[in-house]
């Protein structure tokens, strides 16, 4: 399902404000202070000469008046299948996937909403399903990555009790505020509800704070939910999910 127009617009609005108070060109601000490059299905290079990006910012124009035309570039690209709904480079267990970093013996968790039930993926109705997905994934990790020692995460979702309850208490309580990563899609997810509906309350608070922003280096205060970093021994996950020796 493509993102709604307002989800892209709020990022352009943020980029406009950042450009205005920093003296940066809007095209540069959109590239470096939003997730729109990645939302267009492009890689992490942030190459301003990429033809898709040039088409998008060309339609947007420096004053932002071409937003509707720029949004159509996204929608048309999505319709061709060029923009996946989630990272297909890793196997998934329902809504969850992981990366393993063997040198550090670290498992890094990732979440994407792949729930097709019609209920919110973090709702009480889907809690048991999410825990079952994690149990199955960690059982696989125990067998395939037996030397893993630590689990780490980084997401604004750790602000939410509905997400915290899926993990060991030690892991949830470890949360520390991280610097916002504007070019990644994750942080911007707080403006969406299940089904890609806009979270109007969070949007309104964000826009109020953005209107008061006068220092481009202080942009983190605009976001109602900060990105949080979490960490705990993997043994606590095996205990929490009732996973025994492989």
Secondary structure, DSSP 8 states (H G I E B T S, - for coil): ----HHHHHHHHHHHHHHHHHHT--HHHHHHHHSSHHHHTT--TT--TT-HHHHHHHHHH-TTSTTHHHHHHHHHHHHHTT-S-SS-TTS--BTTEEEEEETTTTEEEEEE-----SSS-TTSGGGHHHHHHHHHHHHHHHHHH-TT--EEEEEEGGGGSHHHHTTS-HHHHHT-EE----TTSHHHHGGGEETTTEE-HHHHHHHHHHHHT---GGGGGGG-SS--EEEEEEHHHHHHHTT----
